[in-house]
Amino acid sequence: MTTVLQIGNRAIPAAEVIPLLRSYQMLPQLLRESIIDEAIAPIDCTPEEIASATEQFYQQNQLTCETELQSWLKHQGMSQDCLEKVFIIRLLKIEKFKQATWGHKLESYFLKRKRALDQVVYSLIRTQDKGIAQELFFRIKEGEQSFAELACEYSQGSEAQTGGIIGPVELGNIHPKLAQLLSLSHPGQLWPPMAVEEWLLIVRLEKLIPSQFNQSMRQRLLRELFEAWLQERLSQSIAGF
């Protein structure tokens, strides 16, 4: 039996590699990186692109001097030659692959996702007592007490610590029923108690922050599309093992 990997005194034969990776829960990561390598293999990078990517990598990781660089390399178990000629070039190829595959679809994808990406700041009181919910709603509506005062005193969630204020938070990260209500609201609009799961919610929209199709959003959407593609390919590959 041929040994393919020697770790200390342990010799691991080829037939045991896949079962070990599976038992260590490392097989999905190996398959993931293999799928990426196959996808980016045809992509070429110019010397100028590599130089720019290398400089950007050093800046992003705050590797501004030789001591910091050598410390980082030691921690990663990597040589500087491997970093610059393999690792960084691979990252560059991945970014070029993303842009070539989905760059032309980003604007339409953004418009499809925009509602979920818009952010809101809102005030919230939640209780499980219907009578209290109605009473608090009318106190706020009539101006008898402020939303913040009543939230601090009566709300049964963590928002009690912030005077009922929640956000900014993306609508896509809120319970769908509440997100729909907030998306239809105008700033300052107070809603009567609404049942969401086991809670009765009193909600007021404070601020709507529309999402912007800027560079950071483009990068985020590229990551989303890439990960969705990768997860689909990974599911297919794992099914074959």
C-alpha positions in Angstrom: 0.0 0.0 0.0 1.5 3.3 -1.1 2.0 6.0 1.5 0.9 9.4 0.3 1.2 11.4 3.5 3.7 11.2 6.4 2.7 13.1 9.6 5.2 12.5 12.4 5.4 8.7 12.8 2.2 8.1 11.1 2.1 7.0 7.4 -1.3 7.6 5.8 -2.0 5.4 2.7 -4.0 6.8 -0.2 -7.0 4.7 0.5 -7.4 6.2 3.9 -7.2 9.9 2.9 -10.9 10.4 1.8 -12.3 8.5 4.8 -10.1 10.5 7.2 -11.1 13.8 5.6 -14.7 12.8 5.9 -14.4 11.8 9.6 -12.5 15.0 10.4 -15.3 17.0 8.5 -12.6 18.4 6.2 -13.9 16.9 2.9 -16.4 19.7 2.1 -13.5 22.2 2.4 -11.3 20.2 0.1 -14.1 19.8 -2.4 -14.9 23.5 -2.2 -11.3 24.6 -3.0 -11.0 22.0 -5.7 -14.2 23.3 -7.4 -12.7 26.8 -7.2 -9.4 25.8 -8.7 -11.1 24.1 -11.6 -13.2 27.2 -12.3 -10.3 29.7 -12.2 -7.8 27.5 -14.1 -8.4 29.2 -17.5 -8.0 32.8 -16.1 -4.8 34.7 -16.8 -3.4 37.6 -14.8 -1.1 40.3 -16.0 2.1 41.3 -14.1 0.4 44.7 -13.4 -2.7 43.0 -11.9 -0.5 40.8 -9.7 1.6 43.7 -8.5 -1.6 45.7 -7.6 -3.2 42.7 -5.9 -0.1 42.0 -3.9 0.1 45.6 -2.7 -3.6 45.6 -1.8 -3.3 42.3 0.1 -0.4 43.7 2.2 -2.4 46.9 3.0 -5.6 45.0 3.9 -3.7 42.7 6.2 -1.6 45.6 7.7 1.7 43.9 6.6 3.5 47.2 6.4 7.0 46.1 7.5 9.2 43.0 7.2 8.7 42.0 10.8 4.9 42.0 10.5 5.2 40.1 7.2 7.5 37.4 8.6 5.3 37.0 11.7 2.2 36.5 9.5 4.0 34.0 7.2 5.1 32.0 10.2 1.6 31.9 11.6 0.2 30.8 8.3 3.0 28.2 7.7 3.7 29.8 4.3 6.8 31.2 2.5 6.8 34.6 1.0 7.3 33.1 -2.4 4.3 30.9 -2.0 2.2 33.9 -0.7 3.0 36.0 -3.7 3.2 33.4 -6.5 0.3 31.1 -5.4 -1.9 32.5 -2.7 -2.4 36.1 -3.9 -2.6 35.1 -7.5 -5.3 32.6 -6.6 -7.3 35.3 -4.8 -6.9 37.6 -7.8 -8.2 34.9 -10.2 -11.2 34.2 -7.9 -12.1 37.9 -8.1 -11.7 38.0 -11.9 -13.9 34.9 -12.1 -16.6 36.5 -10.1 -16.6 39.6 -12.2 -16.5 37.8 -15.5 -19.3 35.4 -14.4 -21.7 37.7 -12.6 -20.5 41.3 -13.1 -23.0 42.0 -15.9 -25.9 40.7 -13.7 -25.3 42.8 -10.6 -27.6 45.7 -11.3 -30.6 43.5 -12.0 -29.8 41.3 -9.0 -29.5 44.4 -6.8 -33.0 45.6 -8.0 -34.4 42.1 -7.2 -32.8 42.2 -3.7 -33.2 45.9 -2.9 -36.2 45.7 -0.6 -34.5 43.2 1.6 -31.3 45.3 1.6 -33.0 48.5 2.6 -32.3 49.3 6.2 -34.7 50.6 8.9 -34.5 52.1 12.3 -37.7 51.5 14.3 -39.2 51.5 17.8 -40.6 48.4 19.2 -42.5 47.3 22.3 -43.3 43.6 22.6 -45.5 41.9 25.2 -47.7 38.8 25.5 -50.5 40.6 27.3 -53.2 41.9 24.9 -54.7 44.3 27.4 -51.3 45.9 28.1 -50.5 46.1 24.4 -53.7 48.0 23.7 -53.2 50.3 26.7 -49.6 51.2 25.7 -50.6 51.8 22.1 -53.2 54.4 23.1 -50.9 56.1 25.6 -48.3 56.6 22.8 -51.0 57.6 20.3 -52.5 60.2 22.6 -49.1 61.5 23.7 -49.6 60.6 27.3 -46.1 59.0 27.5 -43.3 58.6 25.1 -42.5 55.4 23.2 -39.1 55.2 24.8 -40.4 55.5 28.4 -43.0 52.7 27.9 -40.5 50.5 26.0 -38.1 50.7 28.9 -40.8 49.9 31.4 -42.9 47.3 29.6 -41.1 45.7 26.6 -40.0 42.1 27.2 -37.1 42.1 24.8 -33.6 43.5 24.7 -35.0 46.7 23.1 -36.1 47.7 26.6 -32.5 48.6 27.2 -32.4 51.1 24.3 -35.8 52.8 24.7 -37.3 50.5 22.1 -35.0 51.6 19.3 -33.7 48.9 17.0 -31.4 49.4 14.0 -30.2 50.2 11.5 -31.1 46.7 10.4 -31.8 45.3 6.9 -35.4 44.4 6.2 -34.2 41.0 5.0 -33.0 40.2 8.6 -36.4 41.0 10.2 -39.4 38.7 10.6 -41.2 38.7 7.2 -44.5 40.0 8.7 -42.8 42.9 10.5 -40.6 43.6 7.5 -43.6 43.9 5.3 -45.3 46.3 7.7 -42.2 48.5 8.0 -41.7 48.6 4.2 -45.2 50.1 3.9 -44.6 52.6 6.7 -43.6 56.3 6.6 -41.3 57.7 9.3 -43.2 58.4 12.4 -46.1 56.0 11.6 -47.4 54.1 14.6 -49.1 50.8 14.2 -51.6 49.1 16.5 -50.6 45.9 18.3 -49.7 43.2 15.7 -49.4 39.5 16.5 -46.1 38.0 15.5 -45.6 34.4 16.7 -46.1 34.5 20.5 -45.7 38.3 20.8 -47.9 41.4 20.4 -45.8 44.1 18.8 -46.3 47.9 18.8 -44.1 49.3 16.1 -43.2 52.8 14.8 -40.9 53.4 11.9 -38.2 56.0 12.7 -36.1 56.0 9.6 -35.8 54.3 6.2 -32.2 54.0 4.8 -32.4 53.0 1.1 -29.7 50.6 0.0 -27.2 52.0 -2.5 -25.7 50.3 -5.6 -22.2 51.4 -4.7 -18.8 49.6 -4.9 -19.2 47.9 -1.5 -22.7 46.7 -2.4 -21.3 45.4 -5.8 -18.7 43.4 -3.9 -21.2 42.0 -1.5 -23.6 40.9 -4.2 -20.7 39.3 -6.1 -19.9 37.3 -3.0 -23.5 36.2 -2.6 -23.8 35.0 -6.2 -20.4 33.2 -6.0 -21.3 31.5 -2.8 -24.7 30.4 -4.1 -23.0 28.9 -7.2 -20.4 27.3 -5.1 -22.8 25.7 -2.6 -24.8 24.2 -5.5 -21.7 22.7 -7.0 -20.5 21.5 -3.6 -23.8 19.8 -2.9 -23.5 17.9 -6.2 -19.9 16.9 -5.5 -20.6 15.7 -2.0 -23.5 13.6 -3.2 -20.9 11.7 -5.3 -18.9 10.6 -2.3 
